[in-house]
């Protein structure tokens, strides 16, 4: 998901002049925290799936070698 899509989804509008998000209310600050959590979860899932893929590939190669 892109930043623009997340902004639309969470109804956050960045301040164009300062190029930062307005955190003048608790609601806006909470929405920003939620976006950060989403990105953190996505990064963790990406790393986990890489590890699983590497282990799967190693197991597949071991099976191929043992069948020869």
N, CA, C and O of each residue as an XYZ file, in Angstrom:
272
protein
N       0.835     -1.169      0.000
C       0.000      0.000      0.000
C       0.888      1.243      0.000
O       1.885      1.307      0.719
N       0.519      2.215     -0.804
C       1.323      3.432     -0.878
C       0.915      4.417      0.203
O      -0.117      4.261      0.856
N       1.740      5.423      0.376
C       1.459      6.430      1.392
C       0.163      7.175      1.082
O      -0.604      7.504      1.987
N      -0.074      7.436     -0.190
C      -1.291      8.145     -0.582
C      -2.523      7.308     -0.253
O      -3.524      7.837      0.232
N      -2.453      5.999     -0.518
C      -3.572      5.110     -0.208
C      -3.822      5.054      1.302
O      -4.970      5.072      1.748
N      -2.746      4.988      2.078
C      -2.900      4.979      3.536
C      -3.497      6.284      4.038
O      -4.337      6.282      4.938
N      -3.065      7.399      3.458
C      -3.630      8.690      3.857
C      -5.123      8.732      3.581
O      -5.900      9.209      4.408
N      -5.521      8.235      2.422
C      -6.941      8.222      2.079
C      -7.711      7.278      2.994
O      -8.816      7.593      3.435
N      -7.123      6.123      3.275
C      -7.781      5.129      4.113
C      -8.013      5.651      5.528
O      -9.093      5.470      6.092
N      -7.011      6.292      6.092
C      -7.105      6.769      7.468
C      -7.544      8.226      7.566
O      -7.596      8.792      8.658
N      -7.859      8.835      6.418
C      -8.354     10.208      6.385
C      -7.380     11.180      7.039
O      -7.777     12.014      7.853
N      -6.106     11.070      6.679
C      -5.064     11.957      7.189
C      -4.613     12.847      6.042
O      -4.389     12.374      4.928
N      -4.483     14.126      6.320
C      -3.982     15.017      5.278
C      -2.689     15.662      5.768
O      -2.684     16.344      6.793
N      -1.595     15.450      5.040
C      -0.325     16.057      5.454
C      -0.357     17.568      5.237
O      -1.028     18.063      4.331
N       0.366     18.283      6.069
C       0.488     19.730      5.885
C       1.482     19.966      4.765
O       2.652     19.603      4.885
N       1.040     20.557      3.702
C       1.883     20.739      2.514
C       3.067     21.675      2.770
O       4.163     21.440      2.261
N       2.852     22.724      3.549
C       3.912     23.714      3.746
C       5.067     23.122      4.531
O       6.225     23.306      4.154
N       4.780     22.419      5.604
C       5.821     21.871      6.468
C       6.260     20.484      6.039
O       7.299     19.996      6.484
N       5.474     19.840      5.173
C       5.760     18.484      4.712
C       5.825     17.493      5.882
O       6.646     16.576      5.889
N       4.958     17.693      6.852
C       4.832     16.790      7.989
C       3.354     16.569      8.258
O       2.508     17.298      7.740
N       3.048     15.581      9.051
C       1.664     15.321      9.414
C       1.276     16.158     10.619
O       2.063     16.344     11.546
N       0.061     16.655     10.589
C      -0.438     17.452     11.705
C      -0.703     16.531     12.888
O      -1.429     15.545     12.760
N      -0.128     16.842     14.016
C      -0.340     16.043     15.223
C      -0.955     16.914     16.315
O      -0.683     16.738     17.503
N      -1.786     17.853     15.885
C      -2.375     18.777     16.853
C      -3.539     18.170     17.613
O      -4.065     18.798     18.532
N      -3.949     16.973     17.254
C      -5.017     16.322     18.011
C      -4.611     14.879     18.309
O      -3.771     14.293     17.625
N      -5.221     14.339     19.330
C      -4.934     12.953     19.712
C      -5.351     11.991     18.606
O      -4.688     10.980     18.376
N      -6.432     12.300     17.932
C      -6.927     11.433     16.856
C      -5.893     11.317     15.737
O      -5.609     10.213     15.272
N      -5.329     12.445     15.302
C      -4.316     12.417     14.247
C      -3.067     11.650     14.684
O      -2.506     10.869     13.915
N      -2.642     11.881     15.922
C      -1.463     11.184     16.433
C      -1.705      9.678     16.488
O      -0.815      8.893     16.161
N      -2.909      9.274     16.901
C      -3.248      7.845     16.938
C      -3.247      7.230     15.551
O      -2.797      6.098     15.371
N      -3.750      7.970     14.567
C      -3.759      7.467     13.192
C      -2.336      7.275     12.669
O      -2.053      6.300     11.973
N      -1.458      8.191     13.001
C      -0.058      8.069     12.573
C       0.585      6.856     13.227
O       1.344      6.134     12.581
N       0.291      6.626     14.496
C       0.819      5.436     15.177
C       0.325      4.166     14.506
O       1.080      3.205     14.359
N      -0.934      4.154     14.099
C      -1.489      2.978     13.413
C      -0.777      2.733     12.085
O      -0.497      1.586     11.735
N      -0.483      3.796     11.350
C       0.227      3.653     10.078
C       1.618      3.074     10.313
O       2.062      2.189      9.581
N       2.297      3.575     11.332
C       3.633      3.066     11.661
C       3.555      1.586     12.011
O       4.409      0.809     11.584
N       2.543      1.182     12.781
C       2.378     -0.232     13.128
C       2.165     -1.078     11.880
O       2.712     -2.174     11.765
N       1.371     -0.567     10.948
C       1.119     -1.304      9.699
C       2.424     -1.541      8.954
O       2.682     -2.651      8.487
N       3.247     -0.504      8.842
C       4.527     -0.659      8.144
C       5.455     -1.617      8.890
O       6.155     -2.412      8.262
N       5.467     -1.552     10.205
C       6.312     -2.459     10.992
C       5.869     -3.906     10.817
O       6.702     -4.798     10.659
N       4.567     -4.139     10.846
C       4.047     -5.497     10.658
C       4.388     -6.001      9.268
O       4.790     -7.153      9.108
N       4.231     -5.147      8.254
C       4.544     -5.543      6.878
C       6.018     -5.925      6.737
O       6.347     -6.906      6.071
N       6.904     -5.148      7.366
C       8.335     -5.462      7.305
C       8.648     -6.778      8.006
O       9.453     -7.565      7.508
N       8.022     -7.027      9.154
C       8.245     -8.284      9.877
C       7.759     -9.478      9.067
O       8.424    -10.514      9.026
N       6.599     -9.339      8.419
C       6.069    -10.426      7.605
C       6.972    -10.694      6.412
O       7.161    -11.846      6.020
N       7.524     -9.648      5.840
C       8.425     -9.797      4.697
C       9.672    -10.578      5.100
O      10.106    -11.476      4.379
N      10.243    -10.237      6.247
C      11.434    -10.932      6.734
C      11.123    -12.386      7.063
O      11.925    -13.272      6.769
N       9.962    -12.640      7.673
C       9.574    -14.000      8.028
C       9.396    -14.857      6.780
O       9.834    -16.006      6.738
N       8.747    -14.288      5.761
C       8.515    -15.077      4.549
C       9.823    -15.354      3.820
O       9.957    -16.398      3.182
N      10.795    -14.436      3.900
C      12.111    -14.696      3.308
C      12.767    -15.886      3.991
O      13.335    -16.752      3.325
N      12.692    -15.934      5.330
C      13.292    -17.034      6.087
C      12.640    -18.360      5.755
O      13.320    -19.375      5.607
N      11.324    -18.349      5.638
C      10.605    -19.580      5.293
C      10.979    -20.035      3.893
O      11.170    -21.229      3.662
N      11.084    -19.104      2.958
C      11.435    -19.444      1.584
C      12.838    -20.046      1.500
O      13.062    -21.003      0.759
N      13.763    -19.493      2.246
C      15.137    -19.999      2.230
C      15.181    -21.417      2.791
O      15.852    -22.286      2.234
N      14.466    -21.652      3.891
C      14.427    -23.000      4.470
C      13.753    -23.985      3.525
O      14.202    -25.125      3.398
N      12.691    -23.564      2.866
C      11.988    -24.436      1.922
C      12.883    -24.798      0.739
O      12.898    -25.946      0.294
N      13.617    -23.828      0.240
C      14.522    -24.082     -0.871
C      15.625    -25.054     -0.466
O      15.983    -25.947     -1.235
N      16.156    -24.883      0.724
C      17.201    -25.789      1.200
C      16.658    -27.208      1.344
O      17.341    -28.168      0.988
N      15.446    -27.351      1.859
C      14.838    -28.676      1.995
C      14.582    -29.295      0.630
O      14.800    -30.491      0.441
N      14.125    -28.497     -0.315
C      13.865    -28.987     -1.668
C      15.151    -29.480     -2.324
O      15.168    -30.534     -2.960
N      16.227    -28.712     -2.165
C      17.514    -29.134     -2.730
C      17.994    -30.426     -2.093
O      18.547    -31.289     -2.775
N      17.785    -30.565     -0.783
C      18.207    -31.798     -0.099
C      17.428    -32.993     -0.631
O      17.990    -34.076     -0.790
N      16.157    -32.812     -0.903
C      15.349    -33.902     -1.456
C      15.832    -34.275     -2.847
O      15.936    -35.457     -3.176
N      16.127    -33.276     -3.662
C      16.599    -33.535     -5.035
C      17.926    -34.276     -5.010
O      18.139    -35.202     -5.793
N      18.816    -33.874     -4.116
C      20.130    -34.526     -4.036
C      19.992    -35.970     -3.553
O      20.688    -36.854     -4.053
N      19.112    -36.217     -2.598
C      18.956    -37.560     -2.074
C      18.257    -38.491     -3.058
O      18.406    -39.708     -2.951
N      17.506    -37.960     -4.006
C      16.827    -38.782     -4.986
C      17.714    -39.176     -6.170
O      17.338    -40.030     -6.972
N      18.871    -38.563     -6.274
C      19.771    -38.905     -7.387
C      20.546    -40.106     -7.060
O      21.359    -40.555     -7.868
